[in-house]
Amino acid sequence: MSEVRIGVIGTGVMGTDHARKLAGGIPGARLTAVQDFDAARASALSRELDVIALAQADDLIAHPEVDAVLVCSPDGTHAALGLKAIAAGKPVMIEKPLAAERTEAEAILHAEMAAGRRLVQVGYMRRFDPGYAEMRRVVANGEIGAPLFLHCQHRNESSPSYLTSDLIIASSAGHEFDAARFVLGEEIASATVISPPEPRHAPGRKPQFIVLQSASGAVVDIEVYTDARYGYDVQAELVCETGTLSLRPGPPTSLRHAARDGLVVPGDWRARFADAYRLQFEAWILSILTGRTNEGSTAWDGYMTMLVTDACLKAWRSGARVEVEQPDRPAFYR
Ligand SMILES: NC(=O)c1ccc[n+]([C@@H]2O[C@H](COP(=O)([O-])OP(=O)(O)OC[C@H]3O[C@@H](n4cnc5c(N)ncnc54)[C@H](O)[C@@H]3O)[C@@H](O)[C@H]2O)c1
C-alpha cells in the first residue's frame, strides 16, 4: 500500500477540522469519504473537499475506497464504530475518549487482541505536541533527574451548557490524564479532587482541581476551568530533581494593539494544537503504511485513561483519595 484512503465519520467541529487537514496534504493520506448522522452536514463537507458522502457509518466502514476510518462522532458512538472497523480489519483512529463506558472499552481491547494486530489509535493528540514530546524525551533520558511534579492548567474560553461539573472530569480532563501518563511514562496510582465554588457566570459547573500521584510517587496537579472567558489556555510545567521544563504555547509573535502588549490567546484547541493534530495524522498514516507503532495512544492507553477518570469521579463524589485500578497489561499491549 502506498497510500491510505481515509473515511471520516462525524463531520462536526472535529471531523470537519480533521477532514480538511487530511484533504490538505498529510503525506501518504487521501481523504475519500465522509459520513454524518446529519446528511446535509456531510454533503456540504463532501462538496467542499470533493469526496464521497455516505448515508450510513456502516457503508463508510465497508466502502472499498476506505482503507482506514477516523471516528469523530460523539463519545457514546465511539465503541460501536471502533468495533465495526476492527471487525472489517481496518485501522481506526477514535477521537478521545476510547469509549463512553468501561465495558465498551474492554470489548475493544478484546476485539483488537482477537484480530491479532494493532488497529486502534485514540486521538489524544498532545503526545504529538512538540512541548509534551520534549517533556517525555527529557523524562525518558533522565536529563534533569526524576520527575517530582507536573503542574497542569486547562482553561477554555467557555463551554457548552450540557457540560456539568462531573463531565469536566469525565471529558475535559481526559487529555490531562493521558498527557500525564505519557510524560511520566508510568501509571497513575491515585486521585484526589477538590472544587472551588461555581463561577457566577457558569452556574452548575464547578471548576476542578485534581491531584494525581503516579506509581513512582510524582505528583500531578491539574486545574480545569472551562469558563475562563479570555481564551483557550493549556499550560504545563514539569519539575524534575535538577531542573524544570515548561510548555511555551501561543503564537510565535506578540501583538501590540489598543493599549495592550502581549501574546494572543487562541480561541480553542484547533488553533493551539494544530501542529499536534497534523503530526498525529502523519504518524498514524506512517504506522499504517509501515506496520510500525508510533507514540500515539493505544486502546490500552485509552482504557487506562478511563480508569483514571473513574477514580477521579469517585474521588470527587466521596471527597476521599481513591486508588486507580491497575489491571495487568496484556502482552499484546507491551
Ligand atoms: N482531540 C481533541 O482535541 C478533541 C476536541 C474536541 C472534541 N473531541 C472529541 O471529538 C468528538 C466529536 O466532537 P465535536 O466537538 O466535533 O462534536 P460535534 O457535535 O461538533 O460533532 C459531532 C458530529 O457527529 C455527528 N454524529 C452524531 N452521531 C453520529 C453517528 N452515530 N454517526 C455519524 N455521525 C454522528 C453529529 O451529527 C455531528 O455532526 C467527541 O468524541 C469529542 O470528545 C476531541
The ligand as a Tripos MOL2 file, in Angstrom:
@<TRIPOS>MOLECULE
LIG
   44    48     1     0     0
SMALL
NO_CHARGES

@<TRIPOS>ATOM
      1 N1         -8.8890   15.6310   20.4360 N.am      1 LIG1
      2 C1         -9.4600   16.7740   20.7270 C.2       1 LIG1
      3 O1         -8.7690   17.7670   20.9700 O.2       1 LIG1
      4 C2        -10.9550   16.9010   20.7870 C.ar      1 LIG1
      5 C3        -11.5290   18.1690   20.9210 C.ar      1 LIG1
      6 C4        -12.9170   18.2600   20.9110 C.ar      1 LIG1
      7 C5        -13.6950   17.1230   20.7920 C.ar      1 LIG1
      8 N2        -13.1000   15.9060   20.7060 N.ar      1 LIG1
      9 C6        -13.9080   14.6810   20.5640 C.3       1 LIG1
     10 O2        -14.3290   14.6040   19.2020 O.3       1 LIG1
     11 C7        -15.6240   14.0220   19.1160 C.3       1 LIG1
     12 C8        -16.5110   14.9590   18.3110 C.3       1 LIG1
     13 O3        -16.5920   16.2070   18.9800 O.3       1 LIG1
     14 P1        -17.1140   17.5070   18.2070 P.3       1 LIG1
     15 O4        -16.7700   18.6510   19.0930 O.co2     1 LIG1
     16 O5        -16.6520   17.5020   16.8040 O.co2     1 LIG1
     17 O6        -18.6890   17.2570   18.2480 O.3       1 LIG1
     18 P2        -19.7880   17.8490   17.2610 P.3       1 LIG1
     19 O7        -21.0670   17.7400   17.9890 O.co2     1 LIG1
     20 O8        -19.3580   19.1680   16.7250 O.co2     1 LIG1
     21 O9        -19.7890   16.8190   16.0400 O.3       1 LIG1
     22 C9        -20.2460   15.5010   16.1390 C.3       1 LIG1
     23 C10       -20.8550   15.1270   14.7970 C.3       1 LIG1
     24 O10       -21.1670   13.7340   14.8310 O.3       1 LIG1
     25 C11       -22.4380   13.5610   14.2020 C.3       1 LIG1
     26 N3        -22.9960   12.2890   14.6780 N.ar      1 LIG1
     27 C12       -23.6890   12.0270   15.8110 C.ar      1 LIG1
     28 N4        -23.9680   10.7160   15.9030 N.ar      1 LIG1
     29 C13       -23.4400   10.1310   14.7930 C.ar      1 LIG1
     30 C14       -23.4040    8.8080   14.3260 C.ar      1 LIG1
     31 N5        -23.9570    7.7930   15.0260 N.pl3     1 LIG1
     32 N6        -22.7890    8.5610   13.1440 N.ar      1 LIG1
     33 C15       -22.2410    9.5750   12.4310 C.ar      1 LIG1
     34 N7        -22.2430   10.8610   12.8390 N.ar      1 LIG1
     35 C16       -22.8210   11.1320   14.0100 C.ar      1 LIG1
     36 C17       -23.2270   14.7900   14.5800 C.3       1 LIG1
     37 O11       -24.3140   14.9900   13.6670 O.3       1 LIG1
     38 C18       -22.1520   15.8730   14.4840 C.3       1 LIG1
     39 O12       -22.0650   16.4230   13.1980 O.3       1 LIG1
     40 C19       -16.0970   13.8080   20.5450 C.3       1 LIG1
     41 O13       -15.9340   12.4630   20.8840 O.3       1 LIG1
     42 C20       -15.1810   14.6860   21.3900 C.3       1 LIG1
     43 O14       -14.9650   14.1630   22.6790 O.3       1 LIG1
     44 C21       -11.7570   15.7870   20.6740 C.ar      1 LIG1
@<TRIPOS>BOND
     1     1     2 1
     2     2     3 2
     3     2     4 1
     4     4     5 ar
     5     4    44 ar
     6     5     6 ar
     7     6     7 ar
     8     7     8 ar
     9     8     9 1
    10     8    44 ar
    11     9    10 1
    12     9    42 1
    13    10    11 1
    14    11    12 1
    15    11    40 1
    16    12    13 1
    17    13    14 1
    18    14    15 2
    19    14    16 1
    20    14    17 1
    21    17    18 1
    22    18    19 2
    23    18    20 1
    24    18    21 1
    25    21    22 1
    26    22    23 1
    27    23    24 1
    28    23    38 1
    29    24    25 1
    30    25    26 1
    31    25    36 1
    32    26    27 ar
    33    26    35 ar
    34    27    28 ar
    35    28    29 ar
    36    29    30 ar
    37    29    35 ar
    38    30    31 1
    39    30    32 ar
    40    32    33 ar
    41    33    34 ar
    42    34    35 ar
    43    36    37 1
    44    36    38 1
    45    38    39 1
    46    40    41 1
    47    40    42 1
    48    42    43 1
@<TRIPOS>SUBSTRUCTURE
     1 LIG1         1 GROUP 0 **** ****
